[in-house]
Amino acid sequence: WVYLLSLGCSANFVVKGPNSEKQLFRFNSGDVLVFDPSSDAAILHGVTSINGDDFPLDCPEDFQQFRFGVQCRVKMLRQRT
């Protein structure tokens, strides 16, 4: 599994699966997106643009012009039967 965390400025994000319509949405600071990264799932994803003036009110001044994407990949072990 992939876990994406967005911090700082919001991003315009796109997700597309092989059997689904393209989904466009605003990925705000603090939002998390979780998806299956396998070749079988074939999920395409990405940032289309950054909204440089859209950040949390409590964002430190030094970070107000930036967007940080934190990614964590977790391999799920299959249980033996």
N, C-alpha and C positions, 0 to 999 in steps of 0.2 A: 504494500500500500504506500501511497505517497500522501503526505500531509503538507500543505502549503499554508503558511501564515503570512499575512500582509501586515506591515507596520509602516507608519508614517503617512505620506500622501496616498490618496486612493488611486487605484488603477482601473482602467477599463480592460476587462478580461473576456476572453472567448474560450468556450469549451465545445468540442464537437466529437460525437461518437459515431461509429459506422452506421448505426440504425436510428440516429436522432438528428433533429435540426440543430443548426448552430445556435448556441446560447450566448448572448452578450449580457454582461452584468458589471456593476460597479463593485470592485473588490476593495472594501474599506479597511482601514487600520483595525486590527483585532479579528478580522474575519479569517476563517480556516476553511480550506477546500480539501476534501479527502476523495481520492479516486484510485482505481485499480490501474497500475502502470503497465500491465502485461501486454504483450503483443496481441493476445487474443481480444483484449478489451479495446485496443486501438483508439485510445482517447487522445485527441489532439487538444492542446491547451496553450495559452499564451497571453501576454500583455499586449494590447494594441496601442495604449497610450497611458501616460501618467497625468493626473490632475494636480499640478504643482501648487495650486492654491486651496486644495481641499485636504486638510489634515486635522487631527483631533485638537481640541482647544488646549488640552494639557500636554501637547507635544513640546519637548524642549526646543528652544529657539534654534539651536544649531542643527536640528534635524527637520525643520519645517519645510525645506525644499527637496526632501528626499523621500523615496519609497524603498523599503527593505523587504525583500522576499526571503523567508526562511523556509527551507525545504528539508523534510525528514523522510527518508525511505525506510520502510520496515518490511522485512521479509517474513512472511507468515510460514511457519513450519507446518507441514501436513502431518496429521495424526495417523499413526499406524493402526491398522485394523487387524 
